[in-house]
Amino acid sequence: MIIPGILELLFSGVLFITGGHLLDNKLKLHHYSDKDYKEIFFLQAKKEISKECTKHSVVETITYKNSYREGKQQRDYTISNPYPIQDTPQQDTFNSQRPNR
């Protein structure tokens, strides 16, 4: 089949130009391995995938949606941390300083 060959050639060109870097909707630059970048490149709209960003050394969830600006279709990537850091509960110092009655 000719179509898979054309898609592989297109992917190789994009990987050569970008070097595996991806710019998200918050204008942060992320870098992925070649294998992970290929899975991101062929990702379907409204689906999500989790991959390790080699620049930040964390696993990130990647989704995208198609948007149309000035008559052109554009992919907007949203990259988020699936395991956000949660603050540990702090001791209540106000009540511990009050005398017991």
C-alpha positions as CSV (number, residue, x, y, z in Angstrom):
1,M,0.0,0.0,0.0
2,I,1.2,3.5,-0.8
3,I,-0.6,5.4,1.9
4,P,1.2,3.9,4.9
5,G,4.5,4.6,3.1
6,I,3.6,8.2,2.5
7,L,2.5,8.6,6.2
8,E,5.9,7.2,7.4
9,L,7.7,9.6,5.0
10,L,5.7,12.5,6.3
11,F,6.4,11.5,9.9
12,S,10.1,11.1,9.2
13,G,10.2,14.7,7.8
14,V,8.3,16.1,10.8
15,L,10.6,14.3,13.2
16,F,13.7,15.6,11.4
17,I,12.4,19.2,11.5
18,T,11.1,19.2,15.1
19,G,13.6,16.8,16.7
20,G,10.9,15.3,18.9
21,H,9.9,18.6,20.4
22,L,6.3,19.6,21.0
23,L,4.9,23.0,21.9
24,D,1.7,22.9,24.0
25,N,-1.1,25.5,24.3
26,K,0.7,27.3,27.2
27,L,3.8,27.7,25.0
28,K,5.9,25.3,27.0
29,L,8.4,23.1,25.1
30,H,8.4,19.4,25.7
31,H,10.7,16.7,24.3
32,Y,9.8,13.0,23.7
33,S,11.7,10.0,22.4
34,D,11.3,9.1,18.8
35,K,9.0,6.1,19.5
36,D,6.8,8.2,21.8
37,Y,6.7,11.1,19.4
38,K,5.5,8.8,16.7
39,E,2.6,7.7,18.9
40,I,1.8,11.3,19.6
41,F,1.9,12.2,15.9
42,F,-0.6,9.5,15.0
43,L,-2.9,10.3,18.0
44,Q,-6.6,10.6,17.2
45,A,-8.5,13.7,18.2
46,K,-10.3,13.7,21.6
47,K,-8.2,10.7,22.8
48,E,-5.4,11.0,25.3
49,I,-2.1,9.3,25.8
50,S,0.5,9.3,28.6
51,K,4.2,9.6,27.7
52,E,7.3,10.6,29.5
53,C,8.7,14.0,28.7
54,T,12.5,13.6,28.6
55,K,13.0,17.3,29.2
56,H,11.0,17.5,32.4
57,S,11.5,13.8,33.5
58,V,7.8,13.3,34.3
59,V,4.9,11.4,32.7
60,E,2.5,13.7,31.0
61,T,-1.0,13.3,29.5
62,I,-1.3,14.6,26.0
63,T,-4.5,15.4,24.2
64,Y,-5.2,17.6,21.2
65,K,-8.1,19.2,19.4
66,N,-8.4,20.7,16.0
67,S,-9.0,24.4,15.8
68,Y,-9.5,26.6,12.8
69,R,-7.8,30.0,12.6
70,E,-8.0,32.2,9.5
71,G,-9.3,29.3,7.4
72,K,-6.4,27.0,8.4
73,Q,-6.7,23.8,10.5
74,Q,-4.3,23.7,13.4
75,R,-3.6,21.2,16.2
76,D,-3.7,22.6,19.8
77,Y,-2.0,20.2,22.2
78,T,-2.9,20.1,25.8
79,I,-0.2,18.6,28.0
80,S,-0.9,18.0,31.7
81,N,0.5,16.1,34.7
82,P,-1.7,13.1,35.5
83,Y,-0.3,13.0,39.0
84,P,-0.3,16.6,40.4
85,I,1.6,17.2,43.6
86,Q,-0.8,17.5,46.4
87,D,0.1,19.5,49.5
88,T,0.4,17.6,52.8
89,P,-2.0,18.7,55.5
90,Q,-0.3,21.2,57.8
91,Q,-0.7,21.3,61.6
92,D,-3.3,23.7,62.8
93,T,-1.1,26.1,64.8
94,F,-4.0,28.5,65.8
95,N,-5.9,26.0,67.8
96,S,-2.7,24.5,69.4
97,Q,-1.8,27.9,70.8
98,R,-5.1,28.4,72.5
99,P,-5.3,27.3,76.2
100,N,-7.6,24.4,77.0
101,R,-10.6,25.4,79.2
